[in-house]
Amino acid sequence: MSRPIRVLIDRAALSHNLGRVFELLRQSSSHCPAMPKVWAVIKADAYGHGIETAVDAFAHADGLAMLDFAEAVRCRKAGWTKPILMLEGVFDRDDLEACVEWGLWPVVHEAGQIALLQKNVVKRPVAVFLKLDTGMHRLGFEPQDYGQAYSALLQLQSQGKVASIAHMTHFACADERNGIQAPLKVFRNTVGNLPGDRCVANSAAILRHTREILSADFGSDRETDAGTDRSTDTDKSCHASYSRWVRPGICLYGASPLSDLPASQMGFRASMTLVSKVLSVRMVRAGEGVGYSYLYRTPRDMRVAVVACGYADGYPRHAPSGTPIVVNGQRAALAGRVSMDMLTVDVSGLSTVQVGDEVILWGEGGPGVDEVAHASGTIGYELLTAVTPRVQRVFF
Ligand SMILES: *Cc1c(COP(=O)(O)O)cnc(C)c1O
């Protein structure tokens, strides 16, 4: 038998989760007939799930958002014909050419990216998303520089290099109760009535602030020029001349961006399950050490199961004793330091545990990835994207 660790990727769960996002948006947009468009964010190899799987599972999304150009080309080769948004924009001239060749829409977040457009021949106009820094201070133009950047892009549009200009920002604190009021105000004040689509929300903003996002007045009801208006599904009674886009990532993968709201409670399903097997079971007397540095000392006689999963598989080394693990369908607890290839579990309270029994590290039937992440002082995002290449992917 080969080493039994596997990561199971559930396409149906991915599609279900996207459907759940659409459902939430539909419920909250009843007052505004225009449904927002959805970029399914698939950066980092679709949060560890695989690009081709994501292209397939997210077929109903309005677009895919990522940042790696090689991954974008893989999407096209896998048959994705709808828009692709490059979240960090172009890094060099080759990227700009890739945007033209593969029909990718770059974010423009700094002056050098505008200069690239100005300096180079652009064979076909490129749709761009201009990014405003509304306080996160990561990417984007400062409010006082935004107008100038927009004018530069308008000029490029008149030269046939830019197809349309949309406006976007990213929230730093969307997981907090009042986390988006201030940045939303900066966005509205800065973008004002400029024509073009609006794109503001990640998973946290969608889940925590759906109504606020969807009812936000992102500008006037003035018509945009034909080149920028793709909002064919916009109900005119909503008086919106632009489309709203949202950018969910983590919730599509069945994890939650909100510490107080588990993904399952919001109707999302685990799409990634990390499984392995017991490779040894032993009795350890009270007061003995288990694992490296004897970090764990048995408080009583204990049955310990050794599992074929370690930090070289992507399980967090800093997961403390007590972190939940499901063995043979029963909840147990990590005991002792995680090794490179193995970890140890207290299975004393469990009915028979034998070599070869199934272990679920996280996911369907096991602890939630958020639960393991929380115990380990990190977030589900990190665990999902950290499963290493040596772990065989099983897609179903
Ligand atoms: C990653 C990312 C998202 C998605 O964020 P989640 O928290 O995973 O929903 C949205 N927008 C940008 C710019 C991102 O980088």
The ligand as a Gaussian input file, in Angstrom:
#p B3LYP/6-31G(d) Opt

LIG

0 1
 C       -8.374000      37.084000      -2.612000
 C       -9.142000      38.242000      -3.041000
 C      -10.544000      38.209000      -3.019000
 C      -11.314000      37.047000      -2.432000
 O      -11.193000      37.112000      -1.041000
 P      -11.904000      36.060000      -0.082000
 O      -11.657000      36.591000       1.262000
 O      -11.232000      34.752000      -0.324000
 O      -13.329000      36.046000      -0.485000
 C      -11.230000      39.302000      -3.506000
 N      -10.570000      40.376000      -3.997000
 C       -9.230000      40.450000      -4.025000
 C       -8.579000      41.667000      -4.563000
 C       -8.472000      39.399000      -3.548000
 O       -7.139000      39.478000      -3.566000

